[in-house]
Amino acid sequence: MSGHSYEKWKDLGFQVKKDEKATYERYGVPIFIRNQVVMIGSSRTNSEYSFCDKCGKKLQGDRSKALCYECWSNL
């Protein structure tokens, strides 16, 4: 399972969703995974995501994603 610390997500332009608990810890640092964060400044809720926030490509399937597969894999 891949994830980042609160600080790393912030550096990437994301913030941890309210009331989220870390999925696991790495060397004592709380780690959050992609479905626990939202883009900083985004007023959208999870159910409203239909376009990639980075490239604008229309998202298919899981509407909770803020980034398309290509943009997400390039983080």
C-alpha positions as CSV (number, residue, x, y, z in Angstrom):
1,M,0.0,0.0,0.0
2,S,1.4,3.4,-1.0
3,G,0.8,6.6,0.8
4,H,2.4,9.8,2.1
5,S,2.7,11.8,5.3
6,Y,0.5,14.8,6.0
7,E,3.4,17.1,5.0
8,K,4.2,15.3,1.8
9,W,0.5,15.5,0.7
10,K,0.5,19.2,1.5
11,D,3.7,19.7,-0.7
12,L,1.8,17.9,-3.5
13,G,-1.2,20.3,-3.2
14,F,-3.5,18.0,-1.2
15,Q,-4.9,18.1,2.3
16,V,-6.1,15.2,4.5
17,K,-9.9,15.1,4.7
18,K,-11.5,16.1,8.0
19,D,-11.6,13.4,10.7
20,E,-9.4,10.9,8.7
21,K,-7.2,8.6,10.7
22,A,-3.8,7.5,9.3
23,T,-4.0,4.2,7.4
24,Y,-0.7,3.1,8.9
25,E,2.6,4.5,10.3
26,R,6.0,4.4,8.7
27,Y,8.9,4.9,11.1
28,G,6.4,6.5,13.6
29,V,5.0,8.9,10.9
30,P,1.3,8.8,10.2
31,I,0.6,7.8,6.5
32,F,-2.5,8.6,4.5
33,I,-3.5,7.1,1.2
34,R,-5.1,8.7,-1.9
35,N,-8.7,8.3,-1.0
36,Q,-8.1,10.1,2.4
37,V,-7.0,13.4,0.7
38,V,-8.5,16.2,-1.4
39,M,-6.9,18.9,-3.5
40,I,-6.2,22.1,-1.6
41,G,-8.7,24.8,-2.7
42,S,-11.1,22.4,-4.2
43,S,-14.7,23.1,-3.3
44,R,-15.9,19.8,-4.8
45,T,-17.0,16.8,-2.7
46,N,-16.0,13.3,-3.6
47,S,-19.3,12.6,-5.5
48,E,-18.8,15.6,-7.7
49,Y,-15.5,14.6,-9.2
50,S,-15.9,14.0,-12.9
51,F,-12.8,15.6,-14.4
52,C,-9.1,15.3,-13.6
53,D,-8.0,18.4,-11.5
54,K,-4.6,18.4,-13.3
55,C,-5.2,17.8,-17.0
56,G,-9.0,18.1,-17.2
57,K,-9.6,14.6,-18.7
58,K,-13.0,13.2,-18.0
59,L,-12.8,10.4,-15.3
60,Q,-14.4,7.1,-15.8
61,G,-15.6,4.7,-13.1
62,D,-14.5,5.7,-9.6
63,R,-15.8,9.3,-9.2
64,S,-14.0,9.8,-5.9
65,K,-10.7,10.3,-7.8
66,A,-9.5,13.9,-8.3
67,L,-6.8,12.9,-10.8
68,C,-6.8,10.6,-13.9
69,Y,-4.6,7.5,-13.9
70,E,-1.9,9.2,-15.9
71,C,-1.6,12.3,-13.7
72,W,-1.9,10.1,-10.5
73,S,0.9,7.8,-11.6
74,N,3.2,10.8,-12.3
75,L,3.0,12.1,-8.7
